[in-house]
Amino acid sequence: MKKIIIIGGGIAGLAAAYRIQRKISEGANLECILLEGSDQFGGKISTEKSDGFVIERGPDSFISQKPAAMQLCKQLGLEDRLTGTNPNSPKTFVYTGGKLVTMPDGLSLMIPTKFLPFALTSLFSLPGKIRMALDLLIPRKDGDSDESLASFVRRRMGEEALSKMAEPMLAGIYASDPEKMSIGSTFPMFVETERKYRSLILGMLARKKAMLINAGKRPHTSHSLFMTLKDGLGEMVDAVIKKSPNIQFKSGAKVAALEKKKDGWNAKLGNGSECQADAIILATPGSITAKIIKPIAPDSAELLDRIHYVSTATVTLGYKKEGFSHSLDGFGFVVPKAEGRSILACTWTSSKFPHRAPEGYVMLRCYLGGALQEEIAEKDAETLERLVRNDLQEIMGIKETPIFCKVFKNNKSNVQYHVNHSERIDSIMEDLKNFPGLFLAGSAYRGIGIPDCIQNGNQAAESAFDFLNSKSHVSI
Ligand SMILES: Cc1cc2nc3c(=O)[nH]c(=O)nc-3n(C[C@H](O)[C@H](O)[C@H](O)COP(=O)(O)OP(=O)(O)OC[C@H]3O[C@@H](n4cnc5c(N)ncnc54)[C@H](O)[C@@H]3O)c2cc1C
């Protein structure tokens, strides 16, 4: 019987495992083992439940426009567990000039698509608005070389759009430095829009119009842009394991290196044991994958090592609702770096996902660190709590003492897609063609979000399956 080893039990490795389980259920004669280095599965996805609060350590939702995560939840029988954001309080704020300013209606990923709210907002100065509107006239960029998010936004919409929107909102999603992050690998739709329509504003308006026309033709979907599971994303992790009876899930199984054998692969574990297989799916973070493959593929390892990771921290606070001094009428706010605060963003979790806090309580989650303020995320938990509570008092006027404060440190956890990332990944994939039976999956390559990682894990499983089929004389 052919055997596949998956190394890494984050969502990419788990998605690969579940895809292989489905092949086995359909009759494939395969053995599969997933080796996870830590003592729990899920990787960055980790949910804690306590006294009716659902607390996410890392990701708290996923985008529904990319279908892989929704599809996986449905396949796992979690359809009834899916839930969207609260439709009653969708406002988001930007902290600027010492106050919270509502993001104007019609702003689609920093691009204004409604004239009046944009004209009236106090978020941008008049010269800033005029500069953004110049996007309507500016010619498209020559050539198709990659550039940074900052260079792209500065060129099309000016400095103010960069500092008040693109840096806190767009680079913030990636905990990244807009001067270094690749526009092509993080927001390819902007590059495509410029290529196709020249102006981002005209392109967004054309897309909105097409969506309105198509909305009448497509079946109605009630999904919000961001979806999650009622008891947290950890539900997805538990369900994959429960619904994959033919996969062996082993935790505490840290792989140190890979060895190429005449007829397959040997995974050497940190505890000295070894595990053989016909195909390997490596679903570990890029920096770890580099170490594991260094003995066999030093060139790819060197390129992988150049993929940078930064530290972030999340601080979640629960409060009694009675007497709480803020209305929490919205999803939360982002903070541009120029404001000089410690927190990058704050989600009003109990407003955005009301089921995450029990009746009579509210919950907030603050995000710190990232490429622009990494030193903050590396401070101790006590300091992080103090910095957050100080910021919340000065930004939102919250003086109350929380009933709990949970600090989670995500040390070197957020992968950074720097300019020309995609070229580096192409070179790695080209080099790895010399190692048939070895497949890579995960957030280091072609998408950081949960749907991208699931899609990537699915693809790695399909490629491994096809590879084994092509080696066998009979189909497996
Ligand atoms: C703080 C934070 C917030 C985020 N928020 C969101 C969000 O809201 N929405 C969204 O879509 N995305 C979000 N992301 C991104 C997303 O969560 C990740 O990109 C994704 O979960 C990564 O999955 P993965 O399987 O590629 O890697 P990981 O989750 O890193 O999994 C890799 C696994 O490999 C294991 N491993 C490491 N070394 C070894 C070894 N030697 N041997 C065996 N196993 C090993 C690790 O223990 C881990 O379990 C967030 C990320 C972070 C850090």
The ligand as a Gaussian input file, in Angstrom:
#p B3LYP/6-31G(d) Opt

LIG

0 1
 C       -2.357000      36.389000      14.717000
 C       -2.868000      35.922000      13.389000
 C       -4.134000      36.282000      12.961000
 C       -4.624000      35.843000      11.744000
 N       -5.879000      36.169000      11.358000
 C       -6.416000      35.638000      10.243000
 C       -7.796000      35.779000       9.950000
 O       -8.555000      36.382000      10.705000
 N       -8.279000      35.197000       8.813000
 C       -7.477000      34.465000       7.968000
 O       -7.967000      33.952000       6.948000
 N       -6.152000      34.278000       8.245000
 C       -5.621000      34.831000       9.355000
 N       -4.309000      34.600000       9.667000
 C       -3.494000      33.797000       8.757000
 C       -3.788000      32.295000       8.883000
 O       -4.225000      32.008000      10.172000
 C       -2.546000      31.468000       8.604000
 O       -1.923000      31.896000       7.409000
 C       -2.875000      29.985000       8.469000
 O       -3.629000      29.534000       9.568000
 C       -1.574000      29.221000       8.343000
 O       -1.854000      27.849000       8.194000
 P       -0.700000      26.831000       7.808000
 O       -1.281000      25.463000       7.876000
 O       -0.044000      27.242000       6.545000
 O        0.437000      27.029000       8.899000
 P        0.425000      26.877000      10.481000
 O       -0.876000      27.184000      11.040000
 O        1.624000      27.646000      10.940000
 O        0.699000      25.324000      10.699000
 C        1.975000      24.750000      10.595000
 C        2.026000      23.575000      11.560000
 O        3.293000      22.944000      11.435000
 C        3.701000      22.528000      12.726000
 N        5.158000      22.318000      12.727000
 C        6.121000      23.272000      12.794000
 N        7.349000      22.658000      12.759000
 C        7.131000      21.331000      12.644000
 C        7.996000      20.208000      12.537000
 N        9.340000      20.343000      12.537000
 N        7.444000      18.965000      12.423000
 C        6.078000      18.807000      12.429000
 N        5.221000      19.855000      12.547000
 C        5.730000      21.095000      12.632000
 C        3.260000      23.688000      13.618000
 O        3.217000      23.298000      14.973000
 C        1.892000      23.995000      13.024000
 O        0.862000      23.257000      13.639000
 C       -3.797000      35.026000      10.902000
 C       -2.515000      34.663000      11.324000
 C       -2.053000      35.095000      12.559000
 C       -0.685000      34.655000      13.000000

